[in-house]
Every structure is written in structure tokens, then in C-alpha cells.
């Protein structure tokens, strides 16, 4: 049985300073055992500007067993599977401690984004690229961030403009043309 | 007590001081017996007795001159029986070079009236103002190295209650012991030197697990040490030597919880709830320090962890099973602390 008191407290504490940490944990459904964590991409990395969702499943042994975490958002990172989102991080495995929390684990994942460990890879292809062709790695990671980690925001922007009465196809193309700048796209849409 | 002539203070006050506190001590113990396991405490007391006897002989060289002589008196006489107390003056002179000073000082008219006056004041004040009383005793006796009140205290220390007049003074300031203090001060103020009696009775009124280490212990500095041996204070002594005397004062007034939180950097963060399960920590849990890293958790979570990998959540090191027992932890703490205490005594002298 998951320690509900602890999970509830963690959720409360984590969402209290979401403005500071940028890390958010929400319920996926009605159950406290399935959660969604979101972390902002670290500034100064190819992941900057993205918002990464992490699927969290708490086992019965939590907090004595680590929470199961995997990226729900596609990420190009040596220690994260580009296919499954599986995370290679010791604290989510043998180095877990009951003193850690969902928030600290998510913080660790955020730190992993800014400090990849290509020598202990989860995704061998990405790790090879990271080591042998770093430029390509950076641009790929950035592209993936733009494509997958910002879609949420993009969808919101599209939704917003569509609600103003513009056709969705036009909104989408205008937004893409203006680099997803909401205000610029709005001006363009109005002038067209 | 204010009517007591200075010249007869020694003969009068010694038997009084030695007998009265004992009564109080008994009274207190009876009161507390409901809460405490007396036999266990007695056993610990015996243990301390033997430990400190050894300790006392070691410290002797340090305390030869001046005010530090008191510490030595304490050490030497620690094991003496009540009967011996009455004839203490002779015994002291034979035993200890430092006592010669002690008594000459005491007999000199310049010193003894002063100390007596201060103690009188303390007696008057004791009901209302402990701090004032203790501070006056501090000033008087520190100025004149060994004074009459000190010798009395020495006798009482043999009672198993006190090491040191300063410690006693500190103990007086402990406001959280109001009840005991009031009882003891009210009872004892009329008889002999109020200062000493108050202190001794108060101290003896305390948990005898504290009192024992204290009585046997060599630290002159210390209600500090009294509290340090509370069951929940494991490892607290590590940080004691760094604290100044004044700083310990307000701390004494805190109960063990609060005191504990003030004391060490480790215990500074004694959590109110278990960091693992978020349940509130009860007294047993807060006194439970399973790992030297200082990470605290409740007994349930600790047991659960032992059933699994047995590693401390705070430092990921394996729990050491000898540290898991509270007893052992406390004893270990005492052992660690002993050198520190002797150090503080030396520095004071």
C-alpha cells in the first residue's frame, strides 16, 4: 500500500513552491499512484524552453522503493531512451533513498538533462552521437525540444487564437511562420 | 540561614547540606518513580560511579591550584559516603593539596563573609529569582577562588548530586524546572546555605539518569551535562564543548526537546514528523538516533528499512546494529564526551 499521507504531503509541498522550482506534480487520474510531473528544460541546454512531462507510477513499496519514472515527452538525451522515455538514473534504481521525494527525484532528472552521462547510456545511438558528433547532438536535441517539449504551449496558443475566431489551419501556419510568437501571429492574422 | 554565623558555617552547613538534599532527593525520586525505572537508573549510577572514580584520579593534577581545585575535590570525594562527609575537612586536607588553599581561603575573614553574604542573598532570592542568586554566587566565588559555599558544595556532591557550584548555579537558572526549583528552594532556603541546598535538591530532583553522569562526571560546567544524558540526547555531547557558559544558560531552560534542538548542529534539525512516513514523531522516536549521520526517522520506518536493505536514508550507509540500541548510543555518547568535559574544566581553571 502506498503511503498516501506522504504522497499527499509531497504533492502539497511540491506545488507550494512551483513558482520557484518550476517543478510540478499533478494527479494523472483519481489515484494517487499515477502522477504526472513536469520539469522545465534547464537553461543553457538544448532543452531550454521545453516543458517535459514525466510519467510517475508509485509502487506499493513507496517510499521504500523508488517511484517508477519515465519521460512522457520525447527527449533526445544519452541517458533517456528516445523510444520509451526510460530514464537511466541511479537514484531511481539502487541509489534510491526513502528520504528522497518526488520533487527531489524530478530535480535530479532536471540535473541529468543538463549533465548527460554518455558513458552510462540508456540510448546508445544518442550517446554515440553525443560523443562523436556533438554539434549534431545539440541540434537534434534542440529540434526534439522544439517539436515535442513545446507542443503543449503551441497547442494552447493555437487554441487561444482559434477561440478568437480564426480558422485553425490558418492559425497554425501563421504561428509557424512567426516562430510561435503569439502576438506577432495575431497581428499577422488581423492584417491578413 | 541568614542568622547563621559565618564562623560556624562549615560545621553547621556540612551536615545540613549533606543531609537535607538527600531528603529532597529522596522525595523527588519518589515522585518520579512512577515515570522512571529506578533500578535501571541505579545501575547506571553505579556504572558512572566506577567510571568517574577513575576519571577523578586522572584529573587530579590539573586541579591543584585556585578555583579548579573544586573540580578535584569533586573528583576525589565523589565516591565518599555520607558518614565521611561530616569529617570531610580532615579528609580533604590529607587527600588533596588543593584543599589546603581551599580551607585557608575559607577561614580568612575577607573571603568567607563575602561568600556567605552572597549565599544569604541567594537564599532570599531563591524563591523568586534564581538567576540573580546564581550570578551572585558566581561572582563571589570566582573572585575568591575557593569559598565557604564551595566547600559545602563539595560535601554535597558526594551526595551524588553535584559536581560544581557553577553547575549548580546554572541549574538554578533552569526555568523549566520550575516545580522542582520552587519545591526545593522553598524547602531548603530556610536551612543552611540556600544556594547550595537549592541546587543540590534541584539536581537530585532531576532524572537520576542525568544526575548520575553529572555527579560522577568530571565536568564542572554543567547542568549542561545533566541534560546531555537525557535518553533523547544521544550524540549531543559532540557539540557541547564549543558552547560558552552563558550560552548554555538559556538552553538549560529548554526541555530536552528544545535543548536538544539548540545544541548540536545535527540535533538542530530534529524533525517533528518522520521524513519517511510523515507521521508525527513521539518521544521515543525523537530520542532515537540510529545513524551517526544524524538522520532521524520513526521506529516503524526504521524497522521497515532494516527488513529491506538496512541502509540509512540519510547517508545510504548500512545501519550499525550496536548503535541501534538506545542504551548503547547513550553510553557511546558519554564516552565520547568525557574528554571534552575534562577539557572544559582545564580551560576554566
Interface residues (C-beta under 8 A of the other chain):
Chain A: X3 X5 X6 X9 X63 X64 X95 X97 X98 X99 X100
Chain B: X275 X276 X277 X278 X279 X295 X301 X304 X305 X308 X311 X313 X314 X316
